Amino acid sequence: MKRDAAFYFANLGADISRCVSAAEENDNESYDDSIDAAYHTLAYITDRPEAYEEGLLLLRALEYARRDHALPIFSKNLNALIEEYSPLTQ
């Protein structure tokens, strides 16, 4: 079954959230697994260029937040963004 871009974008957010958790715990193996999963999920929305670009920007923001020790605020903003795609809020 083909799902829509919103579904995959929400899943991408979950993958990135797992990246944040792994980075905060200094668990490089889990981080690598989660970032791989994020790119795998991102591949499902290549047919929606705007969603794909937003996904790439989220991944870039993750790296900036990680580098700048700003993961808590990034995580808060990520959760607010992904909440919009939750079936519970629609």
Residue frames as a rotation matrix with the C-alpha (Angstrom) as fourth column:
MET 1
0.583 0.812 0.000 0.00
0.812 -0.583 0.000 0.00
0.000 0.000 -1.000 0.00
LYS 2
-0.417 -0.672 0.612 1.36
0.651 -0.691 -0.314 3.42
0.634 0.268 0.726 -0.99
ARG 3
0.214 0.429 -0.877 1.03
0.916 -0.401 0.027 5.95
-0.340 -0.809 -0.479 1.78
ASP 4
0.813 0.153 0.561 0.93
0.405 -0.842 -0.357 9.70
0.417 0.518 -0.747 1.36
ALA 5
-0.051 -0.922 0.385 3.81
0.260 -0.384 -0.886 12.11
0.964 0.055 0.259 1.89
ALA 6
0.229 0.188 0.955 2.42
-0.759 -0.580 0.296 13.30
0.609 -0.793 0.009 5.24
PHE 7
0.990 0.139 0.018 2.67
-0.125 0.814 0.567 9.76
0.064 -0.564 0.823 6.61
TYR 8
0.486 -0.871 -0.063 6.29
0.762 0.458 -0.457 9.41
0.428 0.174 0.887 5.55
PHE 9
-0.050 -0.483 0.874 7.14
-0.094 -0.869 -0.485 12.92
0.994 -0.106 -0.002 6.71
ALA 10
0.628 0.336 0.702 5.80
-0.720 -0.093 0.688 12.08
0.297 -0.937 0.184 10.17
ASN 11
0.944 -0.325 -0.056 7.84
0.328 0.909 0.256 8.88
-0.032 -0.260 0.965 10.15
LEU 12
0.173 -0.903 0.394 10.88
0.498 -0.265 -0.826 10.86
0.850 0.339 0.404 9.12
GLY 13
0.194 -0.029 0.981 10.29
-0.623 -0.776 0.100 13.05
0.758 -0.630 -0.169 12.16
ALA 14
0.936 0.156 0.315 10.21
-0.343 0.595 0.726 9.95
-0.074 -0.788 0.611 14.36
ASP 15
0.643 -0.766 -0.009 13.48
0.687 0.582 -0.434 8.75
0.338 0.273 0.901 12.81
ILE 16
-0.036 -0.660 0.751 15.07
0.104 -0.750 -0.654 12.13
0.994 0.055 0.095 13.44
SER 17
0.564 0.302 0.768 13.73
-0.705 -0.308 0.639 12.14
0.430 -0.902 0.039 17.00
ARG 18
0.961 -0.275 -0.022 15.51
0.258 0.868 0.423 8.82
-0.097 -0.413 0.906 17.56
CYS 19
0.231 -0.905 0.357 18.67
0.613 -0.149 -0.776 10.46
0.755 0.398 0.520 16.18
VAL 20
0.175 -0.102 0.979 18.32
-0.495 -0.869 -0.002 13.22
0.851 -0.485 -0.202 18.78
SER 21
0.889 0.220 0.401 17.91
-0.457 0.393 0.798 10.71
0.018 -0.893 0.450 21.60
ALA 22
0.760 -0.650 -0.019 20.92
0.642 0.755 -0.133 8.71
0.101 0.089 0.991 20.45
ALA 23
0.086 -0.743 0.664 23.04
0.324 -0.609 -0.723 11.86
0.942 0.277 0.189 20.08
GLU 24
0.402 0.132 0.906 22.08
-0.684 -0.615 0.393 13.04
0.609 -0.777 -0.157 23.56
GLU 25
0.915 -0.042 0.401 23.12
-0.262 0.694 0.671 9.64
-0.306 -0.719 0.624 24.95
ASN 26
0.049 -0.944 -0.325 26.36
-0.946 -0.149 0.289 9.66
-0.321 0.293 -0.901 22.90
ASP 27
0.114 0.095 0.989 25.25
0.044 0.994 -0.101 6.36
-0.993 0.055 0.109 21.35
ASN 28
-0.384 -0.386 -0.838 26.96
-0.722 -0.440 0.534 6.56
-0.575 0.811 -0.110 17.97
GLU 29
-0.977 0.034 0.211 25.79
0.138 0.856 0.499 3.15
-0.163 0.516 -0.841 16.80
SER 30
-0.158 0.987 -0.015 22.13
0.806 0.120 -0.580 3.97
-0.571 -0.104 -0.815 17.44
TYR 31
0.104 0.129 -0.986 22.63
-0.252 -0.956 -0.151 7.40
-0.962 0.264 -0.067 15.88
ASP 32
-0.767 -0.472 -0.435 24.05
-0.534 0.092 0.840 5.85
-0.356 0.877 -0.322 12.72
ASP 33
-0.792 0.543 0.279 21.19
0.588 0.802 0.107 3.32
-0.166 0.248 -0.954 12.56
SER 34
0.091 0.886 -0.454 18.62
0.619 -0.408 -0.671 6.08
-0.780 -0.220 -0.586 13.07
ILE 35
-0.115 -0.178 -0.977 20.15
-0.512 -0.832 0.212 8.41
-0.851 0.525 0.005 10.48
ASP 36
-0.980 -0.197 -0.027 20.19
-0.136 0.568 0.812 5.54
-0.145 0.799 -0.583 7.99
ALA 37
-0.430 0.897 0.102 16.51
0.839 0.439 -0.321 4.90
-0.333 -0.052 -0.942 8.75
ALA 38
0.117 0.458 -0.881 15.77
0.122 -0.887 -0.445 8.61
-0.986 -0.056 -0.160 8.24
TYR 39
-0.534 -0.373 -0.759 17.36
-0.670 -0.360 0.649 8.63
-0.515 0.855 -0.058 4.80
HIS 40
-0.945 0.270 0.187 15.51
0.325 0.853 0.407 5.42
-0.049 0.445 -0.894 3.94
THR 41
-0.079 0.960 -0.267 12.21
0.764 -0.114 -0.636 7.04
-0.641 -0.254 -0.724 4.97
LEU 42
-0.100 -0.027 -0.995 13.08
-0.286 -0.957 0.055 10.21
-0.953 0.290 0.088 3.07
ALA 43
-0.939 -0.337 -0.069 13.42
-0.173 0.292 0.941 8.16
-0.297 0.895 -0.332 -0.11
TYR 44
-0.481 0.832 0.277 9.68
0.820 0.539 -0.196 7.43
-0.312 0.133 -0.941 0.02
ILE 45
0.472 0.716 -0.514 8.81
0.496 -0.698 -0.517 11.07
-0.729 -0.011 -0.685 -0.61
THR 46
-0.633 -0.769 -0.084 11.05
0.322 -0.360 0.876 11.81
-0.704 0.528 0.475 -3.60
ASP 47
-0.466 0.537 0.704 7.90
0.841 0.022 0.540 12.17
0.274 0.844 -0.462 -5.70
ARG 48
0.774 0.632 -0.025 6.92
0.599 -0.719 0.352 15.20
0.204 -0.288 -0.936 -3.59
PRO 49
-0.013 -0.923 0.385 9.81
0.617 -0.310 -0.723 17.64
0.787 0.228 0.573 -4.10
GLU 50
0.115 0.090 0.989 8.58
-0.480 -0.867 0.135 20.10
0.870 -0.490 -0.057 -1.48
ALA 51
0.930 0.236 0.281 8.31
-0.360 0.440 0.823 17.41
0.071 -0.866 0.494 1.21
TYR 52
0.644 -0.758 -0.101 11.64
0.709 0.641 -0.293 15.92
0.287 0.117 0.951 0.17
GLU 53
-0.082 -0.679 0.730 13.34
0.220 -0.726 -0.651 19.32
0.972 0.107 0.209 0.43
GLU 54
0.446 0.316 0.837 11.80
-0.706 -0.451 0.546 19.92
0.551 -0.834 0.022 3.86
GLY 55
0.993 -0.096 -0.074 13.09
0.120 0.851 0.511 16.52
0.014 -0.516 0.856 4.96
LEU 56
0.246 -0.958 0.146 16.59
0.750 0.093 -0.655 17.36
0.614 0.271 0.741 3.80
LEU 57
-0.033 -0.206 0.978 16.38
-0.283 -0.937 -0.207 20.66
0.959 -0.283 -0.027 5.68
LEU 58
0.839 0.366 0.403 15.34
-0.492 0.193 0.849 18.80
0.233 -0.910 0.342 8.84
LEU 59
0.781 -0.602 -0.168 18.33
0.618 0.784 0.063 16.50
0.094 -0.153 0.984 8.53
ARG 60
-0.066 -0.806 0.588 20.63
0.479 -0.543 -0.690 19.47
0.875 0.236 0.422 7.99
ALA 61
0.281 0.255 0.925 19.11
-0.586 -0.718 0.376 21.23
0.760 -0.648 -0.052 11.01
LEU 62
0.993 0.039 -0.115 19.73
0.053 0.712 0.701 18.10
0.110 -0.702 0.704 13.07
GLU 63
0.314 -0.949 -0.031 23.42
0.861 0.298 -0.413 18.25
0.401 0.103 0.910 12.22
TYR 64
-0.181 -0.333 0.925 23.60
-0.006 -0.940 -0.340 21.95
0.984 -0.067 0.168 13.08
ALA 65
0.642 0.503 0.579 21.82
-0.577 -0.180 0.797 21.36
0.505 -0.845 0.175 16.38
ARG 66
0.881 -0.375 -0.289 24.14
0.458 0.828 0.324 18.49
0.118 -0.418 0.901 17.18
ARG 67
-0.005 -0.945 0.326 27.21
0.744 -0.222 -0.631 20.56
0.668 0.239 0.704 16.35
ASP 68
-0.349 -0.084 0.933 25.98
-0.200 -0.966 -0.162 23.59
0.915 -0.243 0.321 18.30
HIS 69
-0.899 0.028 -0.436 24.80
0.399 0.461 -0.793 21.59
0.179 -0.887 -0.426 21.35
ALA 70
-0.706 0.708 -0.011 21.24
-0.691 -0.693 -0.206 22.74
-0.154 -0.138 0.978 20.71
LEU 71
-0.859 0.334 -0.387 19.51
0.095 0.848 0.522 19.36
0.503 0.412 -0.760 20.57
PRO 72
-0.647 0.676 -0.354 16.91
0.611 0.182 -0.770 20.10
-0.456 -0.714 -0.531 23.29
ILE 73
-0.253 0.570 -0.782 15.46
-0.355 -0.806 -0.473 23.12
-0.900 0.158 0.406 21.46
PHE 74
-0.710 -0.019 -0.704 15.69
-0.691 0.208 0.692 21.31
0.134 0.978 -0.161 18.12
SER 75
-0.907 0.359 -0.221 13.78
0.379 0.924 -0.054 18.38
0.185 -0.133 -0.974 19.62
LYS 76
-0.435 0.768 -0.470 11.07
0.328 -0.351 -0.877 20.67
-0.838 -0.536 -0.099 20.98
ASN 77
-0.252 0.304 -0.919 10.62
-0.739 -0.674 -0.021 22.34
-0.626 0.673 0.394 17.59
LEU 78
-0.869 -0.087 -0.487 10.70
-0.402 0.699 0.591 18.99
0.289 0.709 -0.643 15.78
ASN 79
-0.786 0.609 -0.105 7.95
0.568 0.644 -0.513 17.64
-0.245 -0.463 -0.852 18.02
ALA 80
-0.215 0.721 -0.659 5.81
-0.083 -0.686 -0.723 20.71
-0.973 -0.101 0.207 17.36
LEU 81
-0.447 -0.017 -0.894 6.28
-0.869 -0.229 0.438 20.31
-0.212 0.973 0.088 13.61
ILE 82
-0.920 0.026 -0.390 5.59
-0.127 0.924 0.361 16.59
0.370 0.382 -0.847 13.50
GLU 83
-0.705 0.706 -0.058 2.55
0.253 0.174 -0.952 16.95
-0.662 -0.686 -0.302 15.76
GLU 84
-0.272 0.600 -0.753 0.83
-0.753 -0.620 -0.222 18.68
-0.599 0.506 0.620 12.84
TYR 85
-0.383 0.043 -0.923 0.99
-0.794 0.495 0.353 15.40
0.472 0.868 -0.156 10.88
SER 86
-0.973 0.032 0.226 -0.30
-0.121 0.769 -0.628 13.20
-0.194 -0.639 -0.744 13.67
PRO 87
-0.555 0.826 -0.096 -3.62
0.245 0.273 0.930 11.53
0.795 0.493 -0.354 12.94
LEU 88
-0.248 0.446 -0.860 -4.60
0.968 0.136 -0.209 12.37
0.024 -0.884 -0.466 16.54
THR 89
-0.520 -0.012 -0.854 -4.53
0.289 -0.944 -0.162 16.11
-0.804 -0.331 0.494 15.79
GLN 90
-0.981 0.150 -0.120 -6.44
-0.165 -0.332 0.929 15.98
0.099 0.931 0.350 12.51
